[in-house]
Amino acid sequence: MMIEVDIKTYRGHIFTCSKCSKIHFEFNQVGIDFSGLNALVKFGEYLNNIDADHIIQQNQQNKFTKKIHIPISGTSFKFLLDEMDLTELKILVKTFIEEYKAELKQAEFISKLTHITKDQRN
């Protein structure tokens, strides 16, 4: 069962794809395909554990304009963010996950209702 969810913010967009059954994520110029909700939940947990103040302080002397660096596992790429970007990214992921879970719960409820026989309805 494919749940359709499409959430946008100023810089980001997360949506489900009925063609490939993945969750597509884009933020600024970065795009990632998540295999399912669990992978996105793990990413969201990672984001929520970031201490932005500590990282900004730690990276204060580097030449990057954006001081929060989030590596993309298995690649040499990383997100370069400022505090506003990080806040928006957290909100985007959290909102998508909440909406996805709500849609999933509703779909499961509807699925259960369709199994009720005519005799049970009367």
C-alpha positions in Angstrom: 0.0 0.0 0.0 1.5 3.3 -1.1 0.9 6.3 1.1 0.9 9.6 -0.8 2.5 12.5 1.1 3.9 15.7 -0.4 5.4 18.3 2.0 7.2 21.5 0.9 9.0 24.3 2.6 10.8 27.3 1.2 14.0 25.3 0.5 12.9 21.7 0.7 10.5 19.1 -0.6 9.8 15.5 0.5 7.3 13.3 -1.3 6.4 9.7 -1.9 6.6 8.3 -5.4 4.1 5.8 -6.6 6.3 4.8 -9.5 9.3 3.6 -7.5 7.9 3.4 -4.0 10.6 5.6 -2.6 10.6 8.8 -0.6 12.2 11.5 -2.6 13.9 14.3 -0.6 15.3 17.6 -1.9 16.8 20.4 0.1 18.4 23.3 -1.8 20.4 21.6 -4.5 20.7 18.2 -2.8 18.5 15.3 -3.6 18.3 11.9 -1.8 16.1 8.9 -2.3 15.1 7.1 0.9 14.1 3.5 0.6 11.3 3.9 3.1 10.0 5.7 6.2 12.5 4.0 8.6 15.5 5.4 6.7 13.9 8.9 6.8 13.1 8.5 10.6 16.8 7.7 11.2 17.9 10.8 9.3 15.4 12.9 11.3 16.8 11.4 14.6 20.3 12.3 13.4 19.2 15.9 12.7 17.5 16.3 16.0 20.7 15.2 17.8 22.8 17.9 16.1 24.0 20.6 18.5 24.1 23.5 16.1 25.7 26.0 18.5 28.6 23.5 19.2 29.2 22.8 15.6 29.1 26.4 14.6 31.6 27.2 17.3 33.8 24.3 16.3 33.7 25.4 12.6 34.1 29.1 13.2 37.6 29.3 11.8 36.9 27.4 8.6 36.3 29.3 5.3 32.9 27.8 4.6 30.1 30.4 4.8 27.7 27.8 6.2 29.2 26.3 9.4 26.9 23.3 9.9 28.2 20.3 7.9 26.2 17.1 7.6 28.0 14.3 5.8 26.0 12.1 3.4 26.9 8.6 4.3 28.9 6.6 1.8 29.9 9.7 -0.2 32.2 12.7 -0.1 29.2 15.0 -0.2 27.8 17.0 2.8 25.0 19.4 3.5 26.3 22.9 4.2 23.8 24.6 6.4 23.3 27.6 8.7 21.0 27.6 11.7 17.9 28.6 9.7 18.6 25.9 7.2 18.9 23.3 9.9 15.7 24.4 11.6 13.8 24.3 8.3 15.2 20.9 7.5 14.2 19.5 10.9 10.7 20.9 10.5 10.4 19.5 6.9 11.4 16.0 8.0 9.3 16.0 11.1 6.2 17.2 9.3 6.6 14.6 6.6 7.0 11.8 9.1 4.0 12.9 11.1 1.8 13.2 8.0 3.0 9.9 6.6 2.2 8.1 9.9 -1.2 9.8 10.0 -2.0 8.7 6.4 -0.8 5.2 7.1 -3.0 4.9 10.2 -6.0 6.2 8.2 -5.3 3.7 5.4 -5.1 0.8 7.8 -8.4 1.9 9.4 -10.1 2.1 6.0 -8.6 -1.3 5.1 -10.1 -2.9 8.2 -13.5 -1.3 7.4 -13.5 -2.9 4.0 -13.3 -6.3 5.6 -16.6 -5.8 7.5 -19.3 -8.0 5.9 -22.8 -6.8 5.1 -24.2 -8.8 8.0 -21.8 -7.1 10.4 -22.8 -3.7 9.2 -26.5 -4.3 10.0 
